[in-house]
């Protein structure tokens, strides 16, 4: 059967459990196929076709690993939500011997219905360590339930216990191993090897990464929220994402105010710095997105992200002109954390718009009042 096909029950037809099971199986297959078609980007710049196989990814902050709270620095929470593992060659029919309970789609659900808390393994050594949270999909027939089932020999319904739920639920399905051991639990916490130059643990075959994080020497938990790297790729329409930031930049150093931030769930709010426009009346603005869900495996610094800066308000007698925009992606392992930090910057040359009391050559004046900028990021 193809997507959107239905199992039809005709009037006075003898009911079959396999028909009911197939109806549910193909409804689920259609839903997954529609989500995959909506969220898959194009193959590449030269081909208009969709990328194949369908990439894996997550909806919003689903299964995002957050830094531990200050009060519980040894507990790393994983947010509830949904993800999908794309391109999985694993078709199963009549699961558990039950006719019509099928899973033939290659887009497999990753389901976490409640916050999953990971207890961190302390690092008692004098070297840093990098750990990994990884995940694989679960597909199990369970929930034993007492029912009456027809005995074909006698034609009598007899009591029996059968499994009634096909689940993808990952809650409570966690386990911890130490590199180079392989994870076996559906949510795997892999502890790395301490080193003067620590490297991330190897990904267990059949898993996808959720996050890497650095455990500092002689520590039991987190002391810096930037110790963690979000390795998830977000599932958005055709793989394209937009982030909008509105910030007020005042005179002098410091005092930036974030007025608005809009983007897919899972993005951390940006951090800002700026310099006072002393030399050539140029304002230098830098902002940082920590821990962005980029899907680092296929993201290369700067070549799949663009950003634009526009002014929403400025003093009546000045007009900032934006020049010198740049974007960089920090390496995976930074000196104080795990990395995956996007840095953006731009210069704003402050021009005088009135003709009185101006430099006739440069039309420059000192920066006077806060200027509100809107920064729009697009990446794919």
N, C-alpha and C positions, 0 to 999 in steps of 0.2 A: 504493500500500500504506500501511497505517496502522501505528502503533507496535505492536510485538510480533507483527506478521504475519511469516511465514517463507516463504522460497522452498523448496518441497518438491521433492526429487529422488525420483522414483518408481523402483521396481525395474526394472532393465534399460533405463532411460531413457538415450538417447544424451546424454552429458554436454555441457553448453554452458558456455563460459567466462563468458558473460553471467550465467548463473544463479549461478555461484560469486561473481562480483563483486557482484551484487545482494544476495546473502546477507550479505556483509560490510558493504555500504553500509547496509542496513536494520538490522543489528545495531548499528552505530554511531549511526544515527538514533534508535533506541530508547533507547540509553544517554544521549544528549544530552537527549532529551525528558524522561526521568525526572529527570535532574539539574535541568533548568529548572523542572519542576513542583515539585520539593522546595525550591528556593531562592528562588522568586519570592514577594515579599510581596503583601499584599492591595492592591487598587486605591487605596482611601482609607478614611477613617473611616466614610463613609456607604454604601460599597459593599462587600459581602463577596467580590466577585469578585477574581481574581488580577490583578495589575498587567499591563498590556499597553502596548507590547511587553515581553518579558522583559528585566529589567535586566542590564547587563553586570556582571561581578564576577570575583573571584579566590578560590581555595581556600587558606585559611591564609596563609602568607607567600609564596605563588607569585607570582613576578615583582615582589617587593618590592624597591625600591631602598634599599639600606642606606648610611648614611654611610661614607665611606672609613675604613679602619683608620688609627691614628695613624702607623704605619710606612710606609703607602702613601697619603698624603693626596690624591694626584692620580688614584687609581683608585677609581671608584664601582662596586661590585658589584650586580648584579641577581640575586636568588635564583632558583634553578630551581623549577619547579612548574607549576601549571595555572591557567588562567583561561578565561572564556568571554565572547564578545561577543554580547550578546542583541539580537534584533530586526533582524538583518541580512537585507535583501531581496536575496538572491544565491543563486539555485538553479542548480546546474550538473548536467547529466546527460551521461553518456558522456564524462567528462573525458579529454582527450588522444586522443579518438577511440576509447576502449576501452569497449565495451558493458558497461553495468551499473555502471561506476565513477561513482557519483552522490554529490552533496552537496546535499540539498534542505532540510535543517533550517536554521532561522534562528538557532540557538544555535551559534556558531562557536568551535572550540577555539583557545586561545592556549597553546602548548606550549613550555616552555623546559626542556631536560633537563639542562643543566649551568649553573653560574654564568657569567654574561656580565659581563665587565669593561669598563666605559666609561672611556676615558682623557679626563680633563677638559681643556678648552681653557683655558689660563691667562687671567686677566684682568689685563692690563698697564696699565689705565687708572686714573684717580684716583676713579672712580665705581664703585659696586656694579653687579652684573648679576644677572639671574634667568634661569636656563636651564630647559629642559624635556626630560624623557624621555617619549616617546610610542611607541605600538605599534599595529600592525595585524596581522590574522591572515594567515597564509601557507597557501596551498593549491597545492601544486605536484606534478606527476607527474615523478619523476626516478629515479635509480639505474639507468642503462643496463646491461643484462645480456645476455650472449650466450645465445640460446635457439635451438631448432629450431621453425620455424613452418610450418604446412601451406600449401603453394601450391595454391590451388583449381584452377588450370589443369592442373597435372600430377599432383595428388594425392600429391605427394612432400613430405616435411618438409625444408625448406631452412634453413640457418643465417641468423639475423637478430639484430639488437640492438634490444631494446625496453626501455622504462622499466618498472620493477617496483614502485616505491614511490610511494604518494600520501602526502605528508608535510605536517604542520603545524608542523614543528620550526623554532624561531626562533634557535637557537644560531648564532652567527657572522654573523647577518643584521643587522648594525648599520651605521649611516651618520650622518655629522654634517653639518648645514647651519647657516647663520646667518640669523636673522630678518631679512627677511620671507620667505626662501626656504622652500619646502615640502619636508618629508621625503619621501624615496622608498624608503629601506630599511625593512624590517619593524620593526626597532627603531630609532627615530629619536632622535638627540640634537640638539636645536635650541638653538643658542647665542643668548642674548638680547642686547639692546642696552644697554650701560652708560649709567647716568643717575643724577643726583642723587636721583631718585625712580623707581627701576626698576620696570618692570611685567613680568609674565610674558609670554613669547612666545605668539602665537596658536596654537591647536591646529590642526594640519594636517587638512583634511577627510578623513574616512575613517580617522582614528586616535582612540584613547582615551588619556588621560594616565596615566602611571605615577607620576611625581613632578615637582614643581618644586623647585629648590634655588637658593640665593643664592651667588654667587661674589663675595667681598669685593674691594674695590679693591686692586690691586697684589698679587694672590694667585694661586698656581698650583693650589691645591686647598683642602681643608677645614681649618678651624681650630676649628670648633665643630660637634658632632654634630647640633645643632638647626638647621642651615642647610637642612634638607630637609623636604619635605612629602609625605607618602604620599597619593596621590590615588586609590588603589584602593578599590573597594567590596568588602567581603567577601561571599562567597556562604555563607550559613548557612541553616538550616531556616527557611523563610518569612521570611527577612530579619531575624530577631530575634537579638540578640546579648547575652550576659551576661559581665560581667567581675567577678571576686571578688578583693578585696584584703584581707589581714589585716596589721595594723600595730600595733606596741607603742609607746605614747606615754608617755615617762617624765616625772618631775618636772623642771621647768626647761626652758630652751631647748636644742634640739638633742638628739641621741641617739635619734632615731626608728629603729626596726628593722622592716624589711619581713619579716614571718614567712611570708607566703604570697601567691602571685599566680597566678590561674588565669583564662584567657581564650583566645580563638581565637589560633592562631599568627599572628604579624605585629604583635602589640601590644608596645610597649616597656614595660619596668617603670616604675612611677610614681615620682615624686620627692615627698618630704614635707617640710613645715615645720610648726612649731607654736609658740605663745607660752606663756610661763609664766602660770598662772592667778593674776594679781595683782588685777586689778579685778573685783570681784564674784565672785571665784573661778571665772571662766569660762575654759575652755581653748579656744583657737581653733586648729583643725586645717585645714590646706590641703594639697591634693595635686594633682599635675599629671600628665596623660598627654600625653607628647610624641609627635608624629608618629602619631596614631591613624589606622588605615585607616577613614575615615568615609564616603568617597564624598562629598566636600565639595560637589559640584555640586548635591546635593539635601538637604544637611544645613543646617538653620538653627539658630543658637545657642539651645540649651536646650530647644527645643520637641519634640525627638524623643529625649530622653534623660531617664531618671529614675535616682535613686540612693537607696539606703537605708543607714542606719548602725545597727549593733547592737553590743552589748558582749559579748565572750566571757569576759572576766575583769576584776575590779576589786577594790580593797581591801574587806575585810569591813565596814568602817564608813563606806563612801561609795558613792554611786550617781550616776554621771554621767547627766544628762538631756540628750538631743540636741535642739538648737534651731538655727534660722537656717541651714538648708542652702541652698546656691546653686551654680549651674553656669554657666560662661561659656565661649564659644569665641572664642579670639583671632582677630584678622584675619589674612588670608593673609600679608601682609608685615609682620613685626615689625622692631624696631630692630636686633636681632642675628641674625635668621634669617629663615626664610620663613614661619613661623607654623604654623597648624593645631595649636593647643595647647588641650587641654581643661583648664580649671581648675575644681576642686571645693573647697568648704570647708564646715565646719560648726562650731558651738559646742557645747561640753559643759559645762553648769553642774554643778558638783560638789556634790551634796546629802549631808548626814549622815544615816545610817540609824539610828544609836543615839540614845538620848534624853539621854545624858550630855554635858555640856560643848559644847552647841550653841547657835547663835544661835536663840532661840525664834521670831524673825520670819521669817528666811530659811532656816534649817536648812542653813547653809553651813559648810564647813570648807575649809582649804587642800588643794590636790591633794597626795596623799602618795605613792602607789605607781604604777608603770606600769599603764596601762589598755590592754587589747587590744581594738581595734575591728575589726569586719569591715564593709567597704564593698562594696556590691553595685551595679554599674551595669547598666542595661538600656537599649539603644537599638535603633532600627529605622529 
